[in-house]
Amino acid sequence: MNIDRGMFEALDRADPLAPLRDQFLLPHGVIYLDGNSLGALPRATPARVARVVEQEWGGDLITSWNRHGWIQTPQRIGDKIARLIGADPGEVVVAESTSINLFKVLVVALKMRPGRRVIVSEAENFPTDLYIAEGVADLLEQGHTLRLVEAGQLVRALDDEVAVLMLTHVNFRTGAIHDMAGLTAAAHAAGALTIWDLSHSAGAVPVDLNGAEADFAIGCGYKYLNGGPGAPAFVYAALRQHGHQGGAAQPLYGWLGHASPFEFAPGYRPAAGIRQYIVSSPSILAMAALEEGVDLMLKADPAVLRAKSLALTDAFIQLVESRCAGLGLVLATPRDPARRGSQVSFAHENSYAVMQALIERGVVGDFRAPDLIRFGFTPLYVRHVDVWDAVEILREVLATGAWKRPEFQTRAEVT
């Protein structure tokens, strides 16, 4: 069967998510395939942020903490995100950054397993997560070690020395998905707790933390949740076991995590429940932007999102391998749809330069060392026809050697 652009246009006409694309401000002539690094700007966000600046901050000043519910913002948005990740109200709060939240839950989890000294993670886990684990081990000075293994060896690595299994649900380089329920069950059988980083999955692939009986999770707000650069992050602690929220206090004793912050007591008393995971006063402008992105995400049926994600990534793989055959690309992403997130990566020996040539032509993905070109497919705004057009431009860049131009050879600070 001959495949042409018209087939992809027809898929877009029948796409139930098509109206949501219009809710984003997307530059004309750009095919944006990097929402797994930074989500696009929702149309409603500039007006929402302006309203907070001009009316709430400008007009109502400090009374906005009560009048406009600023003080409840971390929990309110947390409860909304909970609906996207299979959590219950009172299990998720928005606060600080992904790395800081990982520090909190990792220390809590280690406190809950005092006789164990090993943190197990995947060797290909996101480096920041591994750095935080190294830092926690150094800080505690109790002999904790980080045991890194390949993905296929994780279950075998879970022995009676392991306190925590710490994993990113979707691999940032390849897009491979871990079996959250299976690995959590294996960790629990070994007496360990689990921490899941959802930064590359929340809002893009199905997540069911409570269904998997996960213990803790963290994630960012600026990728598929479209909260803007540096958006606040979220943290999850399961309610089904009291110790996850109250048995071991999280280590960063902050004012807003106090049981009664406006008593201004000199000693720290952690709040009951998930609120103790808040440390600092929330950035209200950033929270407003994040809430617009989360509200937009909640308009989509998760099953429809996943179906479109798989259709986009399947089509991209098939087109690249057929139309770019013999041009040096090797698939690095799982071919099995059930093991794939919402991104596709290909290896190429000149991957950085190839990506720069693509960006210059309006196809925005990114490069991940040492040799991957990476494309993220956000179902809310990426069209089927974008897949066709992106592959055609990729084929032209490779076939003509356009990537060889000198300006594409020097790496920028951010890749």
VEXDREN-2710 file (C-alpha; in Angstrom, 1 decimal):
% VEXDREN-2710
k/r/px/py/pz
1/MET/0.0/0.0/0.0
2/ASN/1.3/3.4/-0.9
3/ILE/1.5/5.8/2.0
4/ASP/1.2/9.6/1.3
5/ARG/0.7/12.8/3.2
6/GLY/-3.0/12.7/2.5
7/MET/-3.4/9.7/4.7
8/PHE/-1.9/11.6/7.7
9/GLU/-4.1/14.6/7.0
10/ALA/-7.2/12.3/7.1
11/LEU/-6.1/11.0/10.5
12/ASP/-5.9/14.6/11.8
13/ARG/-9.4/15.4/10.6
14/ALA/-10.7/12.4/12.6
15/ASP/-8.5/13.1/15.7
16/PRO/-10.7/13.7/18.8
17/LEU/-7.8/15.6/20.4
18/ALA/-7.5/18.1/17.5
19/PRO/-9.4/20.9/19.2
20/LEU/-6.9/20.9/22.1
21/ARG/-4.1/21.8/19.7
22/ASP/-5.8/25.1/19.2
23/GLN/-5.4/25.7/22.9
24/PHE/-1.6/26.1/22.5
25/LEU/0.5/29.0/21.1
26/LEU/2.7/27.2/18.6
27/PRO/5.0/29.1/16.2
28/HIS/4.1/29.1/12.6
29/GLY/6.2/26.8/10.5
30/VAL/7.7/24.9/13.4
31/ILE/7.1/21.1/14.1
32/TYR/7.7/20.9/17.8
33/LEU/8.8/17.5/18.9
34/ASP/10.5/18.5/22.2
35/GLY/7.6/18.6/24.6
36/ASN/9.4/15.9/26.6
37/SER/11.9/18.6/27.5
38/LEU/9.7/21.7/27.6
39/GLY/6.0/21.7/26.9
40/ALA/4.4/24.3/24.6
41/LEU/2.7/27.4/25.9
42/PRO/-1.1/27.1/26.6
43/ARG/-3.0/30.0/25.1
44/ALA/-4.7/30.7/28.5
45/THR/-1.4/31.0/30.4
46/PRO/-0.4/34.6/29.6
47/ALA/-3.8/36.0/30.6
48/ARG/-3.9/33.9/33.8
49/VAL/-0.4/35.0/34.8
50/ALA/-1.2/38.7/33.9
51/ARG/-4.4/38.5/36.1
52/VAL/-2.4/37.2/39.0
53/VAL/0.2/39.9/38.5
54/GLU/-2.1/42.8/37.9
55/GLN/-5.3/42.0/39.9
56/GLU/-4.3/39.6/42.7
57/TRP/-0.7/40.8/43.4
58/GLY/-1.2/44.4/42.1
59/GLY/-4.7/45.0/43.4
60/ASP/-5.2/42.8/46.4
61/LEU/-1.6/42.6/47.5
62/ILE/-1.0/40.3/50.6
63/THR/-4.7/39.7/51.1
64/SER/-4.6/37.4/48.1
65/TRP/-3.1/34.6/50.2
66/ASN/-6.6/34.3/51.7
67/ARG/-8.8/36.1/49.1
68/HIS/-7.5/34.2/46.1
69/GLY/-6.5/31.0/47.9
70/TRP/-2.8/31.3/47.3
71/ILE/-2.0/29.4/50.4
72/GLN/-4.0/26.4/49.2
73/THR/-2.3/26.3/45.8
74/PRO/0.2/23.5/46.4
75/GLN/-2.5/21.1/47.6
76/ARG/-5.1/22.2/45.1
77/ILE/-2.9/21.6/42.0
78/GLY/-1.5/18.5/43.7
79/ASP/-5.0/17.0/43.8
80/LYS/-5.4/17.8/40.1
81/ILE/-2.1/16.1/39.2
82/ALA/-3.2/13.1/41.3
83/ARG/-5.9/12.5/38.8
84/LEU/-3.3/12.1/36.1
85/ILE/-1.1/9.7/37.9
86/GLY/-3.4/7.3/39.6
87/ALA/-3.3/8.9/43.1
88/ASP/-6.0/10.0/45.5
89/PRO/-6.7/13.4/46.9
90/GLY/-4.3/14.2/49.7
91/GLU/-1.4/12.1/48.2
92/VAL/0.2/14.7/46.0
93/VAL/1.4/18.2/46.6
94/VAL/3.2/20.7/44.3
95/ALA/6.4/22.1/45.8
96/GLU/10.0/23.1/44.9
97/SER/11.8/21.1/42.2
98/THR/12.0/17.5/41.2
99/SER/15.5/17.1/42.7
100/ILE/14.6/18.6/46.0
101/ASN/11.5/16.4/46.2
102/LEU/13.6/13.4/45.4
103/PHE/15.9/14.3/48.3
104/LYS/12.9/14.5/50.6
105/VAL/11.4/11.1/49.8
106/LEU/14.7/9.3/49.5
107/VAL/15.7/10.3/53.0
108/VAL/12.2/9.3/54.3
109/ALA/12.4/6.0/52.6
110/LEU/15.9/5.3/54.0
111/LYS/14.6/6.2/57.5
112/MET/11.8/3.7/57.0
113/ARG/14.3/0.9/56.3
114/PRO/17.0/1.6/59.0
115/GLY/18.7/-1.7/58.8
116/ARG/19.4/-1.6/55.0
117/ARG/22.1/0.4/53.2
118/VAL/21.6/-0.1/49.5
119/ILE/19.8/2.1/46.9
120/VAL/19.2/0.2/43.7
121/SER/18.8/2.1/40.4
122/GLU/19.2/1.7/36.7
123/ALA/22.6/2.6/35.2
124/GLU/20.7/4.6/32.6
125/ASN/18.6/6.5/35.1
126/PHE/18.5/10.3/34.7
127/PRO/21.8/11.6/36.1
128/THR/20.3/14.1/38.5
129/ASP/18.5/11.4/40.3
130/LEU/21.7/9.4/40.7
131/TYR/23.5/12.6/41.9
132/ILE/20.9/13.2/44.6
133/ALA/21.2/9.6/45.7
134/GLU/25.0/10.0/46.0
135/GLY/24.6/13.2/47.9
136/VAL/22.1/11.7/50.3
137/ALA/24.4/8.7/51.0
138/ASP/27.3/11.1/51.6
139/LEU/25.2/13.4/53.9
140/LEU/23.8/10.6/56.1
141/GLU/27.3/9.0/56.6
142/GLN/25.7/5.7/57.5
143/GLY/27.3/3.5/54.8
144/HIS/24.6/3.8/52.2
145/THR/25.7/2.9/48.7
146/LEU/24.1/3.3/45.2
147/ARG/24.0/0.0/43.3
148/LEU/23.6/0.6/39.5
149/VAL/22.5/-2.2/37.3
150/GLU/21.1/-2.7/33.7
151/ALA/17.4/-2.6/33.3
152/GLY/17.1/-6.3/32.8
153/GLN/19.0/-7.0/36.1
154/LEU/16.9/-4.9/38.4
155/VAL/14.9/-7.8/40.0
156/ARG/18.0/-9.8/40.5
157/ALA/19.6/-6.9/42.3
158/LEU/16.9/-6.7/45.0
159/ASP/18.2/-8.5/48.0
160/ASP/17.9/-8.1/51.8
161/GLU/20.4/-5.3/51.8
162/VAL/18.2/-3.0/49.6
163/ALA/16.3/-0.2/51.2
164/VAL/15.0/1.6/48.1
165/LEU/14.4/0.9/44.4
166/MET/14.7/4.3/42.7
167/LEU/13.7/4.4/39.0
168/THR/12.5/6.8/36.3
169/HIS/9.4/5.4/34.8
170/VAL/10.3/6.3/31.2
171/ASN/14.0/6.3/30.3
172/PHE/14.9/9.8/29.2
173/ARG/17.3/8.7/26.4
174/THR/15.4/5.7/24.8
175/GLY/11.8/6.2/26.0
176/ALA/11.7/2.6/27.4
177/ILE/9.0/2.1/30.0
178/HIS/9.6/0.2/33.2
179/ASP/6.9/-2.2/34.5
180/MET/6.0/-0.2/37.5
181/ALA/3.6/-2.7/39.0
182/GLY/5.9/-5.7/38.5
183/LEU/9.1/-3.9/39.8
184/THR/7.2/-2.5/42.8
185/ALA/5.9/-5.9/43.7
186/ALA/9.5/-7.3/43.4
187/ALA/10.8/-4.6/45.6
188/HIS/8.2/-5.1/48.2
189/ALA/8.8/-8.9/48.1
190/ALA/12.5/-8.1/49.0
191/GLY/11.4/-5.7/51.8
192/ALA/12.4/-2.5/49.9
193/LEU/10.4/0.6/49.1
194/THR/10.0/2.3/45.7
195/ILE/10.5/5.8/44.4
196/TRP/9.3/6.5/40.9
197/ASP/10.4/9.6/38.9
198/LEU/7.4/10.5/36.6
199/SER/9.1/13.4/34.8
200/HIS/8.9/11.7/31.4
201/SER/5.6/10.0/31.9
202/ALA/3.1/12.2/33.8
203/GLY/0.7/13.5/31.2
204/ALA/1.9/11.4/28.3
205/VAL/1.6/7.7/29.3
206/PRO/-0.7/5.8/31.7
207/VAL/0.4/6.0/35.3
208/ASP/-1.4/4.2/38.2
209/LEU/0.6/4.7/41.3
210/ASN/-2.0/3.3/43.7
211/GLY/-2.8/0.4/41.3
212/ALA/0.9/-0.5/41.3
213/GLU/1.1/0.1/45.1
214/ALA/4.0/2.5/44.7
215/ASP/5.4/4.1/47.8
216/PHE/6.7/7.5/46.6
217/ALA/6.9/9.4/43.4
218/ILE/8.2/12.7/42.1
219/GLY/7.9/14.6/38.8
220/CYS/8.3/17.9/37.1
221/GLY/5.7/20.3/35.8
222/TYR/7.4/21.7/32.7
223/LYS/7.4/18.8/30.3
224/TYR/4.1/17.1/29.4
225/LEU/2.2/19.2/32.0
226/ASN/3.1/22.3/30.1
227/GLY/3.7/24.5/33.1
228/GLY/6.6/26.5/31.7
229/PRO/10.4/26.6/32.1
230/GLY/11.3/25.7/35.6
231/ALA/7.7/25.0/36.6
232/PRO/7.2/23.7/40.2
233/ALA/7.4/19.9/40.7
234/PHE/5.2/17.5/42.5
235/VAL/5.7/14.8/45.1
236/TYR/3.5/11.8/46.0
237/ALA/3.5/9.8/49.2
238/ALA/1.0/6.9/49.5
239/LEU/-1.8/7.2/52.1
240/ARG/-2.5/3.5/52.4
241/GLN/0.4/3.2/54.7
242/HIS/0.6/5.9/57.4
243/GLY/4.4/5.8/57.6
244/HIS/4.7/7.2/54.1
245/GLN/3.2/10.5/55.1
246/GLY/3.7/10.7/58.9
247/GLY/5.9/7.9/60.3
248/ALA/9.1/9.4/59.1
249/ALA/9.3/13.2/58.8
250/GLN/10.8/14.5/55.6
251/PRO/14.2/16.1/56.3
252/LEU/13.7/19.7/55.1
253/TYR/11.8/21.4/57.9
254/GLY/10.2/24.3/56.2
255/TRP/7.8/26.9/57.5
256/LEU/4.8/25.9/55.4
257/GLY/5.4/22.2/56.3
258/HIS/4.8/23.1/59.9
259/ALA/1.6/21.9/61.6
260/SER/0.7/25.5/62.5
261/PRO/2.9/27.9/60.5
262/PHE/1.2/31.0/61.7
263/GLU/1.8/30.2/65.4
264/PHE/5.5/31.0/64.6
265/ALA/6.6/28.5/67.1
266/PRO/10.4/28.1/67.5
267/GLY/10.4/24.3/67.2
268/TYR/9.4/22.3/64.2
269/ARG/6.2/20.1/64.3
270/PRO/5.4/18.5/60.9
271/ALA/2.0/18.9/59.5
272/ALA/-0.2/15.9/59.2
273/GLY/-0.4/14.3/55.8
274/ILE/1.1/15.4/52.5
275/ARG/1.4/19.1/53.5
276/GLN/4.6/18.3/55.4
277/TYR/6.3/17.9/52.1
278/ILE/6.0/21.6/51.4
279/VAL/9.1/23.5/52.4
280/SER/9.0/27.0/50.9
281/SER/6.4/29.6/50.1
282/PRO/5.0/28.6/46.7
283/SER/5.9/30.7/43.6
284/ILE/2.4/32.0/42.9
285/LEU/3.2/33.2/39.4
286/ALA/4.7/29.8/38.5
287/MET/1.9/27.9/40.1
288/ALA/-0.7/29.9/38.1
289/ALA/1.1/28.9/34.8
290/LEU/1.3/25.3/35.9
291/GLU/-2.3/25.1/36.8
292/GLU/-3.3/26.2/33.3
293/GLY/-1.2/23.4/31.8
294/VAL/-2.6/20.8/34.2
295/ASP/-6.2/22.0/33.6
296/LEU/-5.7/21.6/29.9
297/MET/-4.3/18.1/30.3
298/LEU/-7.3/17.1/32.4
299/LYS/-9.6/17.9/29.4
300/ALA/-8.2/14.9/27.5
301/ASP/-9.2/11.2/27.9
302/PRO/-6.1/9.3/29.0
303/ALA/-6.9/6.3/26.8
304/VAL/-7.2/8.6/23.8
305/LEU/-4.0/10.3/24.7
306/ARG/-2.2/7.0/24.9
307/ALA/-3.7/5.7/21.6
308/LYS/-2.6/8.8/19.7
309/SER/0.9/8.7/21.3
310/LEU/1.4/5.2/20.1
311/ALA/0.0/6.0/16.7
312/LEU/2.4/8.9/16.3
313/THR/5.5/7.0/17.5
314/ASP/4.6/3.9/15.5
315/ALA/4.2/6.0/12.3
316/PHE/7.4/7.9/13.0
317/ILE/9.5/4.7/13.4
318/GLN/8.0/3.1/10.3
319/LEU/8.5/6.1/8.1
320/VAL/12.1/6.8/9.3
321/GLU/13.1/3.2/8.7
322/SER/11.5/3.1/5.3
323/ARG/12.2/6.6/3.9
324/CYS/15.6/7.0/5.6
325/ALA/16.9/3.5/5.0
326/GLY/20.7/3.4/4.5
327/LEU/21.3/6.9/5.9
328/GLY/22.9/5.8/9.1
329/LEU/20.0/5.8/11.6
330/VAL/19.6/3.0/14.2
331/LEU/16.5/2.8/16.3
332/ALA/17.3/3.1/20.1
333/THR/13.7/3.1/21.3
334/PRO/11.8/-0.1/22.0
335/ARG/9.9/-1.3/19.0
336/ASP/7.2/-3.0/21.2
337/PRO/4.6/-0.2/21.8
338/ALA/3.8/-1.5/25.3
339/ARG/7.4/-0.8/26.3
340/ARG/7.6/2.7/24.7
341/GLY/6.9/6.1/26.2
342/SER/5.9/9.1/24.1
343/GLN/9.2/9.6/22.4
344/VAL/11.5/8.0/19.8
345/SER/15.3/8.1/19.7
346/PHE/17.6/7.2/16.8
347/ALA/21.4/6.8/17.0
348/HIS/23.6/8.5/14.4
349/GLU/27.3/9.0/14.4
350/ASN/26.8/12.7/13.7
351/SER/23.6/13.1/15.8
352/TYR/24.3/16.6/17.2
353/ALA/24.9/18.2/13.8
354/VAL/21.9/16.3/12.3
355/MET/19.6/17.7/15.0
356/GLN/21.0/21.3/14.5
357/ALA/20.2/21.0/10.8
358/LEU/16.7/19.8/11.6
359/ILE/16.1/22.7/14.0
360/GLU/17.3/25.2/11.4
361/ARG/14.6/23.7/9.1
362/GLY/11.9/24.0/11.7
363/VAL/11.8/20.5/13.2
364/VAL/12.6/20.9/16.9
365/GLY/13.8/17.8/18.8
366/ASP/17.0/17.5/20.8
367/PHE/20.3/15.7/21.1
368/ARG/21.2/13.4/24.0
369/ALA/24.8/12.3/24.4
370/PRO/26.5/10.4/23.2
371/ASP/24.8/9.8/19.8
372/LEU/21.0/10.1/20.0
373/ILE/18.6/12.4/18.2
374/ARG/15.4/12.4/20.3
375/PHE/11.8/13.3/19.3
376/GLY/9.0/13.8/21.8
377/PHE/5.4/13.4/20.7
378/THR/3.0/15.3/22.9
379/PRO/-0.5/14.0/21.8
380/LEU/-2.3/17.2/22.8
381/TYR/-0.7/19.3/20.0
382/VAL/1.5/17.1/17.7
383/ARG/-0.4/16.2/14.6
384/HIS/-0.2/13.1/12.4
385/VAL/0.9/15.2/9.5
386/ASP/3.8/16.6/11.6
387/VAL/5.2/13.1/11.6
388/TRP/5.2/12.9/7.8
389/ASP/6.7/16.3/7.4
390/ALA/9.4/15.8/10.0
391/VAL/10.5/12.5/8.4
392/GLU/10.7/14.2/5.0
393/ILE/12.9/16.9/6.4
394/LEU/15.0/14.4/8.2
395/ARG/15.5/12.4/5.0
396/GLU/16.5/15.6/3.1
397/VAL/19.0/16.6/5.8
398/LEU/20.7/13.1/5.8
399/ALA/20.5/12.5/2.0
400/THR/22.0/15.9/1.1
401/GLY/24.5/16.0/3.9
402/ALA/23.1/19.4/5.0
403/TRP/24.2/18.6/8.6
404/LYS/27.9/19.0/7.5
405/ARG/27.7/22.8/7.5
406/PRO/30.2/24.3/9.9
407/GLU/27.7/26.1/12.0
408/PHE/26.1/22.8/13.0
409/GLN/29.3/21.3/14.4
410/THR/29.9/23.4/17.5
411/ARG/27.8/22.4/20.5
412/ALA/25.8/25.0/22.3
413/GLU/25.7/25.0/26.1
414/VAL/22.2/23.4/26.1
415/THR/21.8/20.5/23.7
END
